[in-house]
Amino acid sequence: MHQAFVMQLFPGVEEEYKRRHDELWPDLHALLKSYGIANYHIFLHPETLQLFGSFDVPEDFDGEALKREPVMLKWWDYMEPLMATREDSPEPQSVALRPVFYMA
């Protein structure tokens, strides 16, 4: 199953956002893999600073459980200064996108 979403980056932090992902924590990488996340991509729109992300997950993917994992919460705390987050947590504000076209 493929999922996609958009998030919002703050102005002036584009390079720092990329650097932090280039140095992705090994324990976060292992956690995402343990949940079956694969083919994870994030793209930046240079004018709007919107981030477009997409990844593949298994049919039994439990995104709500992932949101409670200590390493995930620690990563979100680390990324919070760079992007728009939810009012009640450091989780990034994101909008799930619905598929409208696919070509294999």
Number of C-alpha atoms within 10 A of each C-alpha: 10 15 15 18 16 19 19 20 23 14 11 10 14 15 9 12 16 13 11 13 12 9 8 12 13 9 11 16 12 12 16 17 12 11 16 16 20 15 9 14 12 15 12 17 11 9 7 11 18 16 18 19 18 19 16 16 20 12 9 9 14 12 10 8 9 16 13 10 12 11 17 17 16 13 16 18 15 12 19 17 14 17 23 17 20 12 9 6 12 19 19 20 16 17 12 13 13 10 9 5 5 5 3 2
